[in-house]
Amino acid sequence: MKISSRIPAFREVFNRSGVFHNPRALFQARQYSAEVTPPIQIAVVGSGPSAFYTVLHILQKQNPKQKVCIDIFEKWPVPFGLSRYGVAPDHPEVKNCENKFEEIIERASTLHHTDSTTSEVNFYGNVEIGKDVSLRTLKDYYNMILFAYGCSDERSLAVPGANLPGVISSRKLVGWYNGLPDSQNLDPPLDKVEDVTIIGNGNVALDIARVLLAPHDEVWENTDLGKKALEKLKKSTVKRVRIVARRGFSQSAFTNKEFRELLELTKHGIYFQPIDPDIMAKHKLLKGKLVRAEKRRLDMMEKYFKQHCQNGSYVIPEGSKTWSLEYLKSPAEIYPNTYDKTILSATKFQINKLKESLSVDESKGGKVEIVSTDESVTVKNELLITSIGYKGLPLETMDGVGIDFDMQRGVISNARSRVVDKHGDVLDGLFVTGWIQHGPSGVIASTMMNSFATGSEILKDLSEKQFEAKSGFKALEKHFIENNIKYTKWDDWKKIDERERELGSKSGKVRDKILSVDEMFAICDKK
């Protein structure tokens, strides 16, 4: 048996005959060995669900004898990304994933099924990768980089009037009512508005309709909806919300859960305007051949109207708030208000038709083409909200490390979660997950599965490759000090979290979000 003389403690483990004789020395030798074996350094850009689920998968499935150090970087001082700033305030059950994410940070070393891993996970907030730290620098200090920073931009309308003040993007509005610091300068004129049009009919559009219509005192006051938004909603004069899509009912992007939540607003005196019967007639004929989700959607509508019929007819009480789903309409021009520049007067829509008559195949979720007609309609609205899709943006200095970014799709080019260059060749040690990998689609459950797949690719490299020793955050911290970059750690987030919960408890809320970065740091600096 060959005994290493480079680790002194091992000399005391065996006697000269090679016989094991000192358990205490063996323990010390193992401990020493673990200490001198450098961890594999992994940097994660972004701290939303896709980031945390990928980290969870790595920790649960990694070789327990292999130590990894995972540093999660977030451009805001606080973690959780989309979960904190994107999920509707009345969906606290969706945010329950944050409890698991906290466990990942606080109990990283015990998440492995053998409870024997010595890995660690750290959080560093208020760090904008690409700007505060170049990707070249990050690559120098870390063995692997995982991009999980989501979509920070939104697709815009290309029609006359799209830049008027009365046109607001859903990303800005959702950030505003969810407490995102850079959206708090938004001041939607809800106190001047009766009619709102939302372009697009995904789940975000339906969330917005619910926020605008539901009574603040019964629905929003006990949620974590931002305090600025809550005060504005108390003054809101919104009466009607129109949700408009360019294609047909079968191509609706919302889920039945979101649809049901809007239907349930009737208990608050908010009613659903029936969909154009000409559009719905074809779908009802095909009901027996529709996919399950569509059948369920039709059943929900039929049940709704049946429950609210009086003497055989559906009548909306006079003066009630309403919402509607409208199809086969594309915005053509947006008109300003002559008397008040902060709001609109109306929007002109081009009427569309499906390229061919609805078929069974088209009802199964495939792409359906539309064609414009010569017909148009103009509808009154003082506010228009665009909800036509988020898109990702490249990080600064990304091209400096050879990463190809697909600007058309708004994603980092990749092959099975592995980042590629402009030639399609895989870039070693670079991975991507979540919306910045495949685009803004799916709910948190599907995000988890996508993240696990990315985690498996990282685990494959961890098990098959050799890694050089890298210094990770130890070297990066020096860079931060030299460049006067102020950042938060997990303990700082816990201070902010405690303060938000304390403020929320005074008004019966789970939390009252801190809305400015300066205020967050003021809390962190308190002893």
N, C-alpha and C positions, 0 to 999 in steps of 0.2 A: 504493500500500500504506500502510495506516495503522499507525503504530508507536506503541505505548503509551508514554507518558512517566511512567506511574505506577510502573513497574518499572525503575529506573535501569540495570540490567545490559543491558537490551534496546537502549539507545542505542548501545552499543558493538558490537552485532551487525551492523548495517548502516551503510554510509556515507551521506552526504547524498543520494546518487542512489538510495538504496534497494537498493543492491547488497550482497549478503551477503559479508562479508569477514573475520569473526573467529570461527572455530569455538570457540575457548576461551571467548569471551564468551557464545556461544550455549549452551554446556553450563552455564555458571554461571547464565544466565538461566533455563534449564529447572529447574535445581536449586533456584534461589530460588523459582520459581513453585510447585514441588512442596511446598516448605517452608511457604509462606504459604497454600496451599490447605488449609483445615481438613478433617480426615477426617470421614466420616459415623460417628457414634457409635452402636454397637449394644450393648445390655446383654442378657445371657443369664442367666436364672434357673434354676440347676441345672447339674450338670456330669456327667450320666450319658451313656449312648450316644446318646440322642435329641438332646441338646444338641450333642455333638461332631460327629455325622454331619451335622447341619444346618449347622454352621459350616464343615465340610469342603466341603460342596456350594457354599456361598457363595464360599469362597476359590478353588475350582477353576473356577467358572463366571463370576465377576464380570468386569466391564470392567477390564482391567489398568491403565487410566489413572485409575481411580477408587479412592481410598484409603478403606478402612474400618478402624475401630478397634473390635475386638470384645472386650468385657470379660465374662468368665464368672464368675458369683457362685455360691458353694456354701455351704450352712449349716454343713457340717463343714470342718475345716481341710484336708482332703485331697480330691482329685478322684475322679471316675469313678462315683459314685452306685451304680446297680444292678449294674454290672459288679463293683465292689469288694465291696459289701455284700449282694448278692442272688444272685449266681451260686453254684452249689454248689461247694465247695472241690475236689472231684475232677473239675471241668470246666475245667482251666486253658486248654484250647484256645479256650473261649468268651471268656476274658479276654484273648486275644491282641489284641483290638481296642484295648486300652489302649496298645499300642505305636504304633498309628496316631494315637491321640489325643495322645500325647506329641509326635509329629511335628508335629501341628497347632499346638501351642503353640510349639515350638522352631524350626519352620521355616515359619512362616505366610507369610513373604514370598516363599517359593520354591515354594509349592504350586500356583500357577496354571500352566496349561500353557505360558504364554509366559515364565514365570519373571521377569516384569517388574513384578508388582504390589508396592506398598509397604505393604500392609496388615499389621496386627499383631493378635495375639490374646494376651490376658492372663488370668490366673487369680487370683481373690481368694476365699480360703476363710474360714470362720468368720463369714460374713456372712449373716444371715437377712433376706432382702428382705421388707418388710412390717412387720418388727419393728425391726431396726437402721436400716433406711432405708425411708421410706414410698414407696409407688409414685408418689405425686405428685412427690416429690423426684426419683425416678429418671427420671420423664418429663421433668422440667425439664432434666436433664443429658444425656439421651440422645435420639437421633432415633428409635430403634426399641427395642422390648423384646420378647424372645422368652421365653415361659414354657415351661420344659422340666424342671420339678421333680418329675415323677412322682407316685406315690401313697404317701402317708405314713400312711394309716389302713387299717383292715380292717373288713369287715362282720362283725357279731357275731350269735350265736344268740339267739333270743328264746324260750327255754324255761326252765322252772324248773331252778335249779342252774347256769345258764350263768356265774354270777359266782363260783363256787367256786374256791378256790386251785388245785385240780387241773385247771382248764381254762385252757389257754394258747393264745394266738393264734399262727398260723404266722408272722406278721410279726415278733413278738417272738422266737420261737424261732430263725428264720432269722438275724435280726440278732444274736442271742446267739452262735450258732456261727460267724458270719462276722465277728465282731469289731466290730460297730456300737457306738459308745460308749454310747448311751443304752439299750442292751439288756443291758449287762453286770451290772446288778443282778438280773437273772433268775437263779433257782437251781432249775431243774427237778429234781424229786425222782427222777431216773433210778435212783438206788441203792435205791429203795423199790418199784420198779415192775416188773411182769412183763408186763402187758397194756396196750397203748396203742391207742386208737382215734383215727383221723384222719378228721374230717368234711370231705368234698370230695375229688375225685380228679384235680385238675390236676397239672401238673408239679411244683409246689412240694410238694404232698402226697407225691409219690413220692420227691422229693429227701429229705424229712424221714424217710421210712421207711428209706431207704438209710443216712442218717446214724445213725439209731438202731440199726440191725441190723448193719451191716458192721463187721468187727473193726477196732478202732482201730489196732492195731499194723501191720496189713497194708494198710489203706486210707487212714487219716486222718493218721498221724504225719508223713508227708512232704508234706502239703498245707498251705495257709495257713489251715486251720481254727483259730479262736481258741484260745489256750492254756488259758483257763478252761474252755471247752467240752471240749477234749481231756482234761483232767484228770477232768472229770465223766463223760465217756464211758468212761474206764478203770474207773470204779466201777459202771457201768450193769449192771442186772440184767434189762433188757428182753429178753423171750423171744418175744413175739408182737405183731405190728402189724396192725391191721385197718383197711383203707381203705374208707370207707363213702360211698356216693353215693345221692341220693334218686331218681335216674332210672335208665335202663337201660344195658346194655353199649354200645349204639350211641351213647349220648350221653357216653361217657367223655371227659374233658377232657384227659387226658395224651396225650403223643405216643408213637409206637412206640419211639423212641430211649430214652425214660425207662423204658418198660415192659421193654425188652430188658435195660437195666442192672440192674433188679431181678431178672429171671430169671437173670442171670449170677451172682447172689449164691450160687447153689447150689455153686459152687466153694469157697465159704467155709463150707459146711454150713448154708446158710439156704434154706429150701424154700418154694415157692409152694403155698398151699392151693387146691385146685380151686374154681372158681366154681360156685355153685348150678346143677346140671344143668338144672333146669326153666327157668332164665333163659336158659341158653345154647342150649337145643334149637331155639328159633325162629330164632336167628341162624345156626345151622349149616344149617338148611333153606334159608335165603336166601343162602347164601354166594356162589353164582354171580352174584347181582345186587347184592352189596354194593359200596361204593366201594373203591378200591384199598387205602387205609389200613386199612380194617376187615378186608379179606381178609388182608392181611399180618399183622394182629394175631391173627386166628384161626389162621393158619398157624404163627405163633410159638408159640402155646399148644400146638397139636397136636404140633409138633416137640419142645417141651419135655417134655411128658408121655411121648412115645414114647421119648425119650432116657433118661428116668429110670424107666422101667417095669422091673420085675423079675418074671419069670414071668407076664407079661401084666397085671400090676397095678401101680399107682402107690402106693408105700408110703413115707411119711416116716419116716426113722429116729427112734426114740424119743429124746427129749431135745433134738431139733434146734430151732433158732429158725425161726419161720415168719412169712409175711406173706400177706394175703388181700385180694382185691377183692370187695366186697359191694355189691349193688345193690338199688334199690327200697326203701330204708329212710330214714326221716327221724327225727332225734332228737326225743324227746318229753319226756324228763326225765332229769336227771343227778343221781345220788345220791352224797352225801358218805360218807366212811369214818368209821365210828363211833369208831375208835381213833386215827386220825391225820388231823388237819384239812388237812394239806398234800396229801393224795391223795384219790382217789375210791374208790367201791366198784363202781359199775356205771352203765350208761346204758340207758335204755328207748328202743326204737325203734318207730315206727309203720310197719307194712308198707304199701307203696304198690303200685299197679298202673298200667300205662300206660292212658291214657284209652280207647284203642282198641287192638286187636291190632296188633302191629308190621307195618308195611307197607314196601314197597320205598322209597317216598318218605320215610318217617320215618328210614330207615337212611342217608339222604344228608346228615345233619347238620342238619336243620331242628329247630325247637323242638318238643318233644314234651311234651304235658301229662300230668300224673300225678294220680291221685286216691287219697286215703287209704282204707284198709280198716279194719275193726274189729279186725284182728289186730295184735298187737304182740309184740316179743321183747325180753328184757333180757339184756344181755351184760356180763360181768365186764370192768372196766377200771379201773386205778388212775390213769390219766392220759388226758385227752382234749385233742386239738389241733384247733382250728378252722382250716380252710383253705378258706373259702368265698368268697374274693375280696377283693382290695385295693380301696381307693377313695381318690380324691384329696380334698383339703380346700382351701378358698380361703385365700389369703394375707391376713394382716391388712392393712387399708387398701385392699383390692381394690375395694370398692364406692365408695371415694372418687374413683376415676378412671372410674367408670361401667361396670365389668366385670360381666357377668352370670355367675354360677356356678350350674351345675345340681347342686343338692345331692343329688337322687335318684340321678343317674348318677355323681356325684363327678368331674365334668369342667368345664373352662372352656368356656362356650358359644362356639361358633365356626362360621364358614362357610368351608370350604376353608382351614383353618389361620389364618384371620383372626378375631381376637377380636371378639365382638359385645356390645352392651348388651342390656338386658332387652326392648327392642323389636325386636331382631334386626338392628339397624343396625351396620355395621362401624365399629370404633374405629380410627382412623388410627394406623399405626405399631406396633400391638400384634399379636403372633403367638403361636401355641401349637403344640407338637408333643409326640409321645410319649404316654405313658399319661394325662397330664393333659389331653390333647386328646380321646382316643377311648376311654379306659378301659384297665384292666390286662389286655391280651391281646396275644399275639404274642411271638415270640422276637427276638433281637437282629437277625437278618437282616431281618425284617419291619419292625422299628424303623428300620432304615437307609432302607428305601424310603419310609416315612412321613416321615422327616426330610428326605429329598431333595425330596419334594413341598412341604414347608413352606419349604425353602430356595429353591425356584423362585418361590414367592409373594413372598418377600423380595427376590429378584433382580429381579422384575418392578417392584417399587417403586423399587429402586435405579436402574434404567434409565429409568424414566418420570417420576420426581418430582424436584423441587428441594428441597434441605434447607438449613435455617438452620444456622449454626455453633453447635455446642454443646460444652460443656467436658468432658463425660464424667467420667472418674475423677479428673481434676485437681481438679474442684470437690468431688467426692464424698470425696476424701481429706481435705479440710479439714473436712467434716462428721464423718468418723471421728475425727479428732484432737480436735475440739471436744466430741464425745460419748464420748470414751474407749473407742472400739470397736476391739478388737484383731483384726487380720486376718492371714492368711497370703498369701504370693505364691508363684509357681511355684518359685522358688529354695528356699523353705521346704519345699515338698512334696518337692523333690529330697533335702533333708537327711533328712526322715522316711523316704522311700523307701530311701535308702542305709542308714539305721539298721535298718530292718526286714529288709532283705536280709542285712545283717551278722549280725543276731540269728538269722535263719533258717538261714544257712550253718553255724552251729554245731551244728545238729541235722539237717542234710540237707534243709532245706526251702527253697522259693523265697523265702519271707519269713515273718517272725513279726510279725503286725500289732500295732501300738501300740493299746492299748484305751481310753486316756483322752485327753481333749482337753488336760488339763494336761500330761501327759507329752509330747504332740505339741509343745506350745509350748516346753517345756523343751528339746527337741531343736532346735527352730528358733532358740532364743536362744543356743545354743552357737556360738562362733566357730570 
